[in-house]
Amino acid sequence: MPLLRFPQIRALVINGKRRVLVSGSIHYPRSTPEMWPDIIQKSKDGGLDVIETYVFWNLHEPVRGQYNFEGRADLVKFVKTVAAAGLYVHLRIGPYACAEWNYGGFPLWLHFIPGIQFRTDNKPFEEEMKRFTAKIVDMMKQENLYMSQGGPIILSQIENEYGNIDDHYGPAAKSYIKWAASMATSLDTGVPWVMCQQLDAPNPIINTCNGFYCDQFQPNSNAKPKIWTEGYTGWFLAFGDAVPHRPVEDLAFAVARFFQRGGTFNNYYMYHGGTNFGRASGGPFVASSYDYDAPIDEYGILRQPKWGHLKDLHKAIKLYEEALTATDPTITSLGPNIEVAVYKTGAVCSAFLANIATSDAKVTFNGNPYHLPAWSVSILPDCKNVVLNTAKINSASMISSFTSESLKEEVGSLDDSDSGGWSWISEPIGISKADSFSKFGLLEQINTTADRSDYLWYSTRIDLDTGAQTVLHIKSLGHALHAFINGKLAGSGMGNHEKANVKVDIPITLLAGKNTIDLLSLTVGLQNYGAFFDTWGAGITGPVILKGLKNGSSLDLSSQKWTYQIGLKDEDLGPSGGSSRQWNSQSTLPVHQPLIWYKTNFLAPSGGNPVAIDFTGMGKGEAWVNGQSIGRYWPTYASPSSGCTDSCNYRGSYQASKCLQNCGKPSQTLYHVPRSWLRPKSNTLVLFEESGGNPKQITFATKQMGSMCSHVSESHPPPVDLWNSDAESGRKVGPVMLLECPYPNQVISSVKFASFGTPQGTCGNFKHGRCSSNKALSIVQKGCIGSSSCRIGLSINTFGDPCKGVPKSLAVEASCS
């Protein structure tokens, strides 16, 4: 008999109990199996009950009928690792994923099946979709991983965000969704299936919500729980864009509002974002970092105070679990933009007080006064005492930084000191492979390469009676291109995430007689979202025109004979490193030249801190460490100089363009190298540099944790873990400053700043305000130094009253060692 069933009222029922569930997305191929246990444990420690992941079809079946479930693709191992931590799994099979993943997770071979149309009522597509979905379900069943078998999987998802674009597919969209629902339920998993963003999801499929806010969402049946499958913790980074940031005050507000208005299952997308290794990133132009401003960062380090504040929020919400799952809320207004929701069952009364305005408010509820900060929710587990307000952070914040160190080459790895430890190979410009071919006209790139490479060469020749200064006009579907005239780079062009198309006019000099025009077109991750995204295409589809020839005439080259080469001649050098005979180390290292392969042997940075490579000084390309691709690098693609603010106001609705950081700077300079990919010595780094750079400028960087800070006011509720349902006990506990070292065996070694009064600034930049207790520093030093954690209550009895009648706070910056 299944342990999980549809609820009669509000929530999923697990082992006979209705549950409030907090979930987080972790995509297994965006980290390594060696990282999984630590990331999953940190998720559990943060108050998560469920880990949610997509299943990536093109990762698992790169060639039809040939499967890969090893290493980072070991889905069964990942699910079992989650189970070993005591957490549940939501398996989003899709098999369309989106996820800023290459081609939305679809394998390219699918595109070439005769008569196929993706994501519509199309028999060839439906046959392949069912075959892969059934393959994954069967794998899970064979390992007894569904909850109906005693395993951790409590939910599965079919399709993904189809409702956002289904109107483009006409009547066939409705029949396709009905087919997908029927196909999924026929697989008999014994657990519910969901469809996100699908208002017309057929019974018994649960329709769910994705978005920055989902409090207003309602499922299409009262028999279905209110589930939020993607609550965005930030946003993804694209090359050429500023770095997204979502303040935790706003994220906590959104989550509290969801539970306030009847939600019982929330998932953070992402809880750990990770890294787009290899050519996995989609977009196009999605960066190699998929950090997502998540509570656990790309390197597996807690992002504070986001992780800690959400942990406190989860504790506070779980105090409501009995009431939240038993009854609908009674929602009333206490004034403009003030909303109260009361959950009452038996003797249990719990309430949420929400201020949806961007200014503070004072309200009276049940005869008691409350101050509600702007854009915040106060949680009252007993309908009286505030256990948490989403705008007031008790959790400490942490400052992390990267410490650079030079790349240490293996002693004696190369003989020539002028090369700086590097050897190289020049990639031929133009056609150099035996499998090149010629056709009249310009070919679309994806149909030509089947995404076997980012690169496609287009080459043609023209004869001129006399030399000419002219302009080469090129139009491309994207994503970037380089133009070479007679073997020399003449110019380049690139699109961006919002507009991948490229149009360039490049001044060139042509010679009398024969001239060779070589155009290198490249993709930067294939489109992953949108109606018919699989047909959008890439590459130089023209026109290609020579402008300003004799007498102002033009010559359209689009229809003439072109020779094509898929990929680079030496493209296997990255994973394999090539043989030593191929590499040149006996002459001066070429730098700032396009199309160069570089290789060096190096010693791994010492210690256990996370490792990155800083590619400042390089142009654009891909890098491999010991045969593993760490992704595309592009440190020269900077974000616009405008659009960022020095400080971020969390109040008011969030969108991806709000609170941007790093404007006018490269989108990504640091690229994650998992520690498990490194050996103490005899490591090999191979680069393909596409546009030109100097590998001698490459450095390693290790991520260090610096200062930790706390800033707590007299109006803060006490820490959630001090909550006592006895109202009298609850009133006796006031605000508390908490500090805790991030790693075991550490103690607080110094207090850099402490001020009780009106301190100003942020962590790392605190300043004394117009009043400050002269006791604060010594009190905090005495209470904290030498301990792994400390708690100090905010009280004028402890610190004195440096400014009577003025609201006061305590700001502390400390460090651990």
N, C-alpha and C positions, 0 to 999 in steps of 0.2 A: 504494500500500500504506500503511495507516494507520501513523503514527509512534507512536501510543499504543495499548496493548492491555492486556487484563487480565493481571495477573501470574500466574505459575505458583505463586508462593509468597506474597509478602508485600506488595508495593508496586506502585503505578502505574509503568509503564515508559514513559519518554519518550525518543525518539530512541535506543532500544536500551539504555537504562540505567535500572535500578530507582532510584527517587528517594524520599528523605525530603523532604516538602514542607510548608512553613509558609505558611499563608494568612491573610488578614485581610479582614473584611467592610467594604466602603465602598459605601454606597448613593448612586448618582449623583444622584438628585434632592434629596438632603439637603445637597448643597453646590452650587457653581456650576461651569460649565465652566472658568471662569478659575482656580478653585481646584484642579481635578483634577490637573494635572501636578505641582504642588508636593506635594500630599497623597500621590500615588502614588509620587513619588520618595522621599519620607520613609519610605514603607512599604518600598520596596526597600532603602533605607539601613538600616532596622531589621531586615533579614534575611528579609523575606518573599519567597516565590517566586510566590505566587498572590494575586489579588484576587477576592473572592467578592461577588456582589451578587444581590439579588432583582430580578425584573422586575415592575413595578407596573402591573397591567392597567388600573385606573381612571385612572391617569395617561396611559396611551397610547391608551385608547379611551373617553373620557368619554361619548361618544354612540356608539351601536352603528354601526359602519362608518365612523366619523369618527376618524382617528388623529392623534396628536400625538407627534412624535419630534424636537422642536426644543428648543433651550435646555437646561434641566436634564433634559429628557426625551430628549436625543439619545443613545440607548443605543449606537448604532454608534460614535459619536465617543468615548464613554467606553471602550468595549472597545478601540478603536484607540489611545487614549491609554495604556491599560495595556500594550498590546503594544509601543508605542514606548519604554516604559521597560524592556522586556525581561522582563516578567512574564507569567504565565499567568492565565487567567480561569476561574472556576467560575460558570456562569450558572444561577441558580436560577429557572427559568421558572415553576414552581409549577402554575398561575398563582395559587393561593392563597399569600399571603405571610405573613400574620400581621404581624410586624415592627412592632407598635404603630402600624400604618398604617391610615388610615381604612377601615373595613369590610373589613379584612384584605387590601386590594388589589383586591377585587371592585368592578366598576362597579355603581352602583345600578340601572341599567336592567336588569341581569341578574335582579334580584329580581322584576321585573314580567312576565317571560316566562311565558305561561300554562303551568301544570302543572310548573313547575320546582321542583326540590329541590336545594340545593347539596350537593356533595361526597358523593354517593351514586350508586348505579346508576340514574341517571335520564337518559333520552335527551335531553331538552332541555338539561340541564346539560352532559352529555358532548359534545353537538354544539358548544356554545359554547366549552367548554374546549379541544376539539381544534382548533377554528378559530383561536383566539388563539394556542395553543401552536405550531401549524403556521406562523402568521404570523411569529412571532418566529424560529423555526428557519429559515424561508425567508429572512428578512432577513439573518441571520448567514451563511447559505450564499452569498447573492448577493455578500457582501463577502469571501468566502473566510476566514471568521473561526474556523472549527473547525480543530483541530489536524490532522485528517484532510485538510484543504485547505492546510495550512501556516500556519494561524492560531493565535491564543493560547488558544482555548477548549478546555480539557482535560476538563471535566466539565460535565454539565447535571443539574438536579434537576427531578423531576416530583412534584407534591403537596408537602405540608410538614406534618410533625408529626401526620399523620393517626392514627398508632398511639396517640397520647395519648387520643383520643376516639372511636376507631372502634367500640368496643363499644356506643355509643349508637345506632348505625345498623343494628345487627342483621346478618343474613346478607348484606344488600345491600352492606355495607362490603367484604367479601372479593371479591365480583364486581367492585366498583368499582375496587379496587386492581389486580386482574388486568387490567381494561380499561385503566386508566391506564398500567400498565407496557407493555402491548402497543401502545397508541397511541404512547407515547414512542419505543419502539425502532423502530416502523415508519417514523419520520421520518428514519431513516438518517443520523444525524449523524456517525457514524464515531468517536464518543467515548462513554465509559460514561455511564450515567444513574444517579443515586442517589435514594433515598428516605430522609429522615431520620426517626428514631423509628418505623420501620416494620419490626418484627421479621419479619413474613411477606412482606417484599418479594420478588416472584417473580424467579427468575433470568431474565436476567442483571443485573437491577437490584441495585446495592450498597446494603444498608441501613447507615445511619450513625447516629451518636450526637449528641445535643444535651444540654448540661447544664453545671453548674459543675465537675463531675468526670466523666470518661469512661474512667478507667483500667480499670474492671471490665467494660466493654462488650466483646462479641465479635460479629463479623458472623455471619450465619446460614449461612455456608458458608466452608470453608477456602480456597476459590478466590477469596475477596473480601478486599481489604485492609481494615485497621482504620482507619476515617476518623471524625474528630470535626468535624462541620460547624458546630457552634456551641459554642465555649468562651467563656463569658460573662466579659468583662473587667470588668464592673461590673453595672449594671442601669439600666433606664430611669427617668426622673423623671416623676412625676405631680403635677399641681396638687393641693396639700393634703398632699403627702408630704415627708418629709425627703430630703436628697440622698444617693443611694447611693454607696458607695465600696468597692472591693475592693482590699486591699493586694496589691502586686506580689509579695511573698514567697509568698502563698497561690496566686496565679495561676501563678507560675513553678513552684511545687510541683505543681499540678494538671497542667500541661503536661509536666513532667519525668516524672511518674508515668504519663502516657499513653504516652509513648515508651518508658519503662522496661518496660511491660507489652505491648509489641508494636505500638503505633501507628506509622503512617508518614505520616499526613496530618492536620495539626491546623489548624483555622481559628479565629481570634479573632473573636468577635461582641461588640462591634464593635472594629475597629482604628481607624476614625474614624467617630464617630456622626453628627455634623453637626446639622442644624436641620430641624425640621418647619415648613417655610414654608407659608404659606396655611392651608388647612384640612386639611392632610395627616395630622395626628396622629389616632391612633385611641384605643383604650382601653376606655371613654371616660376623659377627664381626663388623657390623656398630655400633658405639657407641650410647649411649642414647642422647648425645648432637648432634643436627643437626644444629649447629650454622652456618656453611657454610661460615664463614667470611663475612656474608651478611651485607648490609648497616644498617639494624636493627638487633641487636644481639639476641641471644637465649632468653634473658630476656625482650626483647621489648625496649631496650635502643639504642639510635642512636650510631652507630659506626662512630666516626669522626677521620680523615677527609673524610672517604669514602662516607658517606651519603651527606655531604655538597658539596663535589667536584662534585659528580654526579648531585646534584641539580643544580649547576651552569652550568654543561654541558647540562642538559635538557633545561634550560632557553636559552642557546646559540643556541641550535639546533632549538628550537621553533621559534626563530627569522627568520629562513629559511623556515618556514612551507609552505608559499605560493609557493616559488620557488621549494622546494623539491618535492611537490606533483604535480606540473604542467608539469615538463619536465625532461628528462633524463640529467645527467651531461655530460659535455664535459671534458674528462679526458686526460691530457697531462703530459709529464715528463719535469721537470726543471733540470734534472741531475740524476746521479746514485742514486736510492732509494729515489728520491724526486718526489712526485706526486701531481698534482693540479687538483682539480675537480671544475668546474664552473657551477653553475645553473643560467640560465638567462631566464627571462620571462618578456616581456614588459620592464618597467623601472627598474625592480628588478634584481640585480646582487649579487650573494652570492658565496663564495668560501671556499674550504678547502685546506689547504697546509699541506701535510703529509711528514714527514721524517721517512722513514721505516728503516733507518740505526741505528746502535748503537753508532754513534758519531754525534756531533752537526754539523749543516750546516748553511751556509749563502746563501740566494737565492735572486733573483730579480723577482718580479711579478708585472706586469702592471707598470713597471718603478719604483717601490718602493722596498727598501731593507727590508729583513726580516731575523731574526735569528730564526732558527728552532732547538730547543733542540732535542737530539737523541730520537727516538722512540716516536714521538709526532705528534699531529695534531693541527694546528692553524686554528681557525674559524673566517672568515671575512664576516660578514653579508652584508657588502656593497662593497665587493671585494677590500677593502682598509685597514680598521682598524681591528685589532685583538681584538675580544671580549673575547676569551679564548684560552689558550694553554693547552692541556691535561696534560703536564708535570709540569705545574706551578699551585700550589694549593693556592687559596685565602682562602678557608674555614679553620676555626680553627680546631685543633686536640684536642682530649680529652683523659685524662688518667683516666681509671676506675680501681677500685680495690675492692677486697672482704675483709670485716672486719669480723673476726671470733669472735664468742661468744659461750660459752659453752651451751650445751643442757640443758635447765632448766626444770627439772622434776616437775610434779605436786606435791605440798606438800601433803604428806600423801597418795600418790598413791600406795606405797609399804611399807611394814613394815620392811624389812630387809635392813639395811644400807650397808651391805657387797656387795649387788648386784648392788649398785650404781644407784638404780632406775629402774633396768632392771629385767624382768622375762624371762624365757626361756623354751623351749621344745626341747629335743633331737629327731631329725628325725631318725627313725630306719635305720640301715644299711642293705641293701638287701631287701628281699621280706617280706612285712608286710601287704599287702592288700588282701582282699578276692577275688578280681577279677583278681588276677595274673593267668597266664596260662603257660603251658610248651609245648615246641616243640623241635624236633631235628634240630640242625643247628642254624646258626646265622641269625637274621632277620634284614632287613634294617629298620631304625628307623622311617622315616616319614610315610611310609606305615603302620607302626605298631601303632604309636601314633596319626596319623592324626593331629599332632601339637597341641594336647590338652595340652601338657606340653613340657617344654624344656628337660625333663628328661625321660630316659628309663633305668630300671635296667635289667642287664643280670646276671643270677646266675647259677652256676653249682657246683657240688661236685665231688671230686676225692678221692679215697682210695689209700694209699701208705703203703707198708710193712715197710718201714723205712723212717725216716725224710730225708729231702734233702734241700740243698742250690741250688736254681735253678734260672733261668731267665724266667720271663713271657713276651713273645713277643706278642704284640697286634697291629693289623692294623685296622684302622677305617677310614670311609669316612669323619669323622668329627662330631662335631667341636672340642670337648674336651672330656676327660674321666678321671675318678678316679678309681683306682683299690684297692679293699679291700681284704685282705687275712685273713680269720678267724676273721672278724670283725674289723681289723685294717687297716688304710690307708697305702698302700705300695708304691704308686707312682701315678703320674698324667701325662697327656700329653695334648697339645693343638695345634691347627693349627693357622692360621692367615688369614687375609682377602684375600691375594693372593693365599694361599694354605691351604685349610681347612682340608686336610687329616692329620691324626695323625698316627705316627708309634713310638712305645715305646718299650724299653727293660728294664724291671723293675726287679732288683734282689729281690728275695723273699725267705722266709724260710717256708717250708712245714713240717707238723708234720707227724709222723707215725700214720696211721689210717685215719679218715675222715678229709677232708679239704674243706672249702667253699671258692669259688672264686666269689666275687660280683663285677661286673663292672658297674659303673654308667656312661652312655653315655649322652652327653648333646649337644643341639643345641644352637647357639647364633645368632638367626635370620636366616630365610631360604633364600636361593639363590633368587635374584630378577632380574638377568640379564643374557643374553646369550641364544644361540640357545638351545632349549629343556631343559632350566634350571629347569623345573618342574620335570625332571627325574633324576637329578644329585644325589639325595639321601644323606643320613647321617647315622651315627651310626656304630656300630662295625660289619662289614661284614666279617672280618677275613683276614688272619687266626689268631687264638689265639693258641699259641704254648708254651708248657713248654720245655725250652731248658736246656741241661746240667744235665739230670737225670743220673741214674746209668749207668756207662760205656759210658758216653757221649751221651746217647740216648735222643731223643725228643719225646714229646707226643702232637699230634695235637688234641686240644679240640674242634675244630670248628664244627664238625659234631655230637658231642654228645648231650645229652639232656640238654637244657637250660630252666630255668624258667624266665618269663618276668613279669615286673610290669611297667605299664604306670604311670608316674608321681610319686609324693611323697605322703606318707600317709597323711600328714598334709597340703597338698597344698592349702586347702581352708582357712588356717589360715591368709594368707596375706590379702585378701579383707575383711574377716569377723572379724579378730582379735581373733576369738575363744572365748570360755567361760573362765571365770576366774579360774575355777577349773582345766583346763588343764595346766595352766602356773605355773611354779615353781619359787618361789622367796625366799624360806626359807633356802637356802644353798648357798655355794660359787658359784658365777657366773662362768660358764665354758667359757674359752677364748682360742683362737687359736686351736680350735677343729673343725673338719669338721661337716657339716650337723646339724646345730643348728638354731632353730628359736628364735629370740629375740623380745621382746616387751617392750615399755616404753610409758608413758604418759608425755606430755611436754607442755610448754607454748610457744606460737608463738613469734618469735622475734618482738620487738616493732617497730613502725614506718611503713612506706609504701614502703621502698626500696625492690627490688626483693630479693628473698630468695633462698639459695641453702643449701644442706647438704654436708659437707665435709666428705667423707668416708675413709679418710686416717686412716690406722690402721685396716681396714677390708680387706677381701680377694676378694671374688666374690659372687654375689647373686642378689637378687631383693628386692626392698623396697616399702612399701606402707605407705602413709600418709592418715589417716582417710579413709582407704579403697581404696584409689586411688593409682595405681602403678605409681611411678615416673620413672620406668624403671629398666633395669639391671645395677648394679654397678660392676666395676672391677678395682679398683684403684691400683692393683698390676701388671697389665699388662702394662709394660713400652715400650716406643718406642726405636728403635735402637739408639745407642749413636752417630752415625754419620749421616750425611745427611743434617744437619742444618747449616746455616750461621749466623754470628753476624749481618750482614747487608744484605739487599735484594736489588739487582740491578734490577729495573723494566725493564730495557732496554733488548730487545730481546724477542722472543716468550716464552710465559708462558706455563707451564704444571704443573700437580698436584704435581710433586716431586720438583718443584722449590720453593724457599723461605719458606721452612718448618721451624717450630718453635717447641721448647719444646723437643728436642732430649734427649734421655737418661732418660726421666722422665715419670711418668704414663700418659697415653693418656688422662684420665679423672679422676679427683678426686672430682669435684664439680658437683652436680646433682640438677637440677632446681625443686623447689617446688612452684607451682603457689600460689600466695597470696590468691586467691579465694578458695583454698582447705584448708586453715588454719582458725581456730577459735581462738579468743583471749586466750582461755584456753580449757582444756580437749581435747587436740589433742592426737592421738595415732600413733605411729610409729612402724611398724612391719617389721622385716628383716628376710629373709632366707639367712643364711651364709653357703655357699657351701664348701669353702676350709679352712676356719679358720681365725678368726680375733678377735678384742677386741672392743665391741661396746662402752665401756667407752671412747674411743678415738674419737668418732664421735662428730663433732661440727657443728653448724650452721654458715653460712656466708651470710652477706647481701652485695649487690653490691652498692658501693658508687662511685659517680663521684668526681674525684680529680681535678687536674690542667687542665686548658685549655691553648693552646698555638697557636701562629701564627708565621710563618716565611715567610716573603714576601720580595722579592728583587726588586731592581730598574727596573728590566726588566719584572716584572709581569704586565699583563694587569690590568686595573682597574676592580673592581668587576662588574659582569655581570649586576646586577640591576642598575648600573650607566650608562649602555650603552645608548648612544643617537645617533640616525641615522644621525644627523647633524655632519659631519666630523669635523668641527671646534670645536664644543662642545666636541666631543670625544677626541680630542687631548689635551684639557685643563685638562682633568682628568688623574691623574697619579695613580701609585699603592697606595693601601690603606690597612692598617692593620685592620682587623675586629675581634672583640671579642664579644661573646654573651653568657650569662649564659644559661645553659641547661634547667632550670626549671622556671616556673612563680614565681613571688615574690622573686626572687633572685637578688642580686646585686653583682658587682665585689667588693670584700672585701680587696683584697691584690694583689700587683704585685710582684711576687717573683724574676723575672728576666726581664731585658730589655736591649738590646744592639743594637745600630745602628752602623754599620761598617762591620766587617767580623766575626760575631758570628759563632760558630760551634756547632755541636751536634744535638740532637733531643729532643723532648718535655720531660721535666723532667731531662734532662742532658745537657742543654745549657751551653756553656762556651763563654767567651769573646775571640775574635780573636786578631790578632796583632794590630788592631786599633778599637777603640770604642768611640763613643761620650759620653762625661761625662754628657750630658743633658738627655740622653735617659730615664733613670729610672724615673726622676722627671716629664718629659713631659708625659709619659704613665700613671703614677700615677695620675697626675692632670686631664688627659683626660678620665680616665676610672673608678677610684674608686668611688663607690656610685651609679654607673649607671648599668642598666641591660645589656647594650651593649655599645660599643664605636667603633669609626672609627678614625684612625689617618693616615693622608697621609704621604707617604715617601718623604721627601724633605730635601735637605741640608739647605733650608731656615728655616726649623723647627729645625733640629737636629744639624746643622753645618756640616762641612766636615772634619771628623777626618783623612782621608787619600785620598788626591786628586788624581784623575785619577784611583782609584781602584773601581771596582764594589762593591756596598754596599747592605746590607740587614738589615732588622729589625726583631729581634727575641724577642718574649715576652712570658713569662709564668705567668699566673694569676690564681686566684681562686675566687669562688663565695660562698656566704653564704646567 
